[in-house]
Amino acid sequence: MVKSATSYIVSQFILMTMLASIGLQVAATENSIEPVKQIFPAPSFELVNLNDKKIRLEDYRGKVVAVNFWASWCPPCRKELPSMQRTYEAFKDKGFVILAVNIGESWDTVAPFLGNFTLKFPILFDSQSKIVDQWKVFGLPSTFILDKKGNVTHRINGGRDWDDPVFRKALLKIIEAK
């Protein structure tokens, strides 16, 4: 009986490991951008950037905007920043911008961290985490894609490889939509 119970536990462990592995592989290759169930106006905000200049979301009307919520302590956030920069560089001339909103951290914490990266898109600070509830951010990173009118059309939960051809193709389709 002990042998069969042990065999059962081992077989269940192997099965769970295989299923988890398959799930992780699917998640790693699934890099599509899913539309929201219902398009809605993006909640307005005014935040400061690294130079303490106030930036308003409305200033980017007429562009497709990715509003990315992140923190320096978040491993998936750190991992996706370089590919976000490359995607921004590839699409900025097509009317695309990324606004990276740091949540709950001070300039003193984030500035040294950003020294490890060369990021050309705006980094904004929500040090008091005031807009997280308005945007319904439940985990980091979270990215919202806004159309040229300022409506949220797509949401990305979790980190992504922004260099992935499937992801880039989906993003380009959104950027080029009329």
N, C-alpha and C positions, 0 to 999 in steps of 0.2 A: 504494500500500500504506500509506504514511504517513497519507494522508487517511482511508482506511477504518479504520485503527487508532485514529486520533484521534476519528473519528465514533463508533466502538464505545465508547471510553472515555467520551466525552461522554454518549452515550445511557445507558450503565450508571450514570454519575453522576446523571443526571436520574431514572432509574428508582429508584435507591437513595434519592435525596432525596424522591421521591414516596412511597415505601414508608415511610420514616422519618417523614414528615409524617403519613401515615395512622395509623401506629403511635402517634405522639404524641397525635393527636386522640383515638384510641380510649382511650389511657391517661388522658388528661385528662378524658374523659367517663365512664370506667368508675370509678364511685365506690361500688361495692357492697362489702359486708363479707362475706368468705368464711369459712365455718366451717372449723375445723381438722379434719383427717382423723379424729382420735380425741380426744375430750374427755379432759382430764387435770387433776389438781389443780394449782393455781398454786403455784409455788415460794414458800415463805414468805420474808419479808424484814422487817427493821426498819431504817429509815433516818431521818435527821434532815431536818427541814424548814428553811425560811428562818429560823425563830426558834430553831433548834438543839433543837427538841422531837423526841423519838423517835416515829416513826409506824410502826405495824405493819400489814401488809396485812390481818391477821386482824381488825383493828378495823373493817373495812368489810364484814364478812359481813352478808348480808341486803340488800345493794345490788348493783346491776350496776356493775362497776368497769372503767374503761378504764385500763390501765397503759401509759403512753406513755413510751418511752425516747427521749431527745433530747440535743442539745448546742447551745450557742450558736453554734458555728462552722458548723453544718449549715444550708444555705439552705432545704431543704424543711421542716426543723423550725421555723425562724423564720417561714416563710410560713404554716404551718398553725396556729400558736398563737392568732391572733385568732379564727379560725373555731372552734377548739376551745372557747374561752371562750364564744362565743355559743351553741354547742351545749350546753355545760355549763349555762349559764343557762336554756336552754329545757327541759332535762330533769332538773335537779337535784331538783325537787319530785316527780319520779316515781321516786326512789330510784336515781339515777345519779350517779356521781362519777368524776372523772378524777384520777389520780395521775400527775403528770409527773415522771419520774425522770431527772434530769440525770446524764449519764455522764462520769466522768473529769475534771470541772472543780471548782474550788473556789468557795466562797461569794463570795470577792473578785472572781472573774471573772464569775459569774452574776448577782450582785445588780445591778451597774450595767446589764447587758444587760436584765434584767427591768424596769428603770425605763422602758423604751420601751413596755411593755405594761401593761394592767390585767387581771391574771389573779387569779381568786378561788378557783381549785381548788388543792389542795396541790402545791407544788413540793418534791420530795425530792432528796437528794444521795446519789449513789453515787460519791463522789470517787475511790475506789480501783478502781472498775469491778469490784466483787466479785460482783454478782449477774447480770452480763451472760451469763456462761456457763450459769448455772442456767436462765435464761429463753431461751437459744438466740437471742440477739440477734445478727444478722449484719450489720445495716446500720441507719442512722438516717434518719428516725424509724422505729421499730417500735412498734406498739400491739397489746396483747393485751386482749381483752374477756373478763371473768370473769362467770359467772352468780352468782346470789345465794348459792350454796353455796361459791363460791371456786374453781370449775373454769374452766379456759381453754376457751372455746367457739369463739372467733373470733380470727383474727390479721390484722393489716393491715401489710403491708410497704410502706414509703415514705410520703410525705406525701399528705394528702388535703385536699379542700375539705370541711370538716365542715358547711358551710352548704348543700351540694348536696342538693336534695330527695330524690334517690335514696339517698344516704348516710344522711340523717336518717330516712327511712322505714325503712330496714333496721335502723338502730340502735334506733329506737322499737319495732320488732317484737321485738328481743332484750330490751329493757327490760321490755316488757309480757308476755313469756313467763312462764308459770307454772313 
